[in-house]
Amino acid sequence: MKAAAAVFLTFALILCAALGAQAVTVNRAGDAVTVRAPGFTFIKGEPLVRLKDGRSVRVDLDLTVLPRAGASGVPQGRQTFVLSYDLWEERFAVTLVGAPAKSVAYQTSAGAEAWCFEQLTVPVSALGALGRDVPFWVRLGYRIIDGGAAPPADDGGAYTLQGLIDALSRRRKTNEWTHAIEAGPFRLRP
């Protein structure tokens, strides 16, 4: 009997730790819905290795509001970020791509990820009845793309040594890492 209780307790602790690592909270900040997801990390694995090799990495974050789990959603926030790593300081820098461009530097990986999520919002007006009267779910996802150098600019057909070097050194393979989670139900507080 004690062995079964110990196994159940161990299983419950593992399940709670796994669910806690993916904890998502949704808040209203003025006229926008924001999300916090401290357990949803994207600065890890091969993208982290590439950052520590001195390369920058592009991250696309998506926040989708769903009427129920597994459904397709309409209200959506999407932002693109470029991450880099300062080898000397051992800290991350993040730039929000677009207008107006924003950036932050000297961040830990958790701080950089949290800053990215703070920039990712959905307007409250886009939710309609969701959130106030009806509970909703959110899908949070990332896509990290490492496609090598950008194609060279067309300079009127002139051949240069630098253009040849750039063309021959360009990586052919594009790497992509994606992951998404869903959480809910949530209700917005006024």
Protein Blocks (a to p, Z undefined) as FASTA:
>chain_A
ZZmmmmmmmmmmmmmmmmmmmgccdddehjaccdddfklcfbecjllmmmmnopacdddd
dddddfbghiacfbdcdddddddddfklopacdddedjdddddehiafklmmmmmmmmpc
cdfklnmmnojlpccddddddddddebjaddddehhpacfklmmmmmmpcfbdcdddddd
deddddddZZ
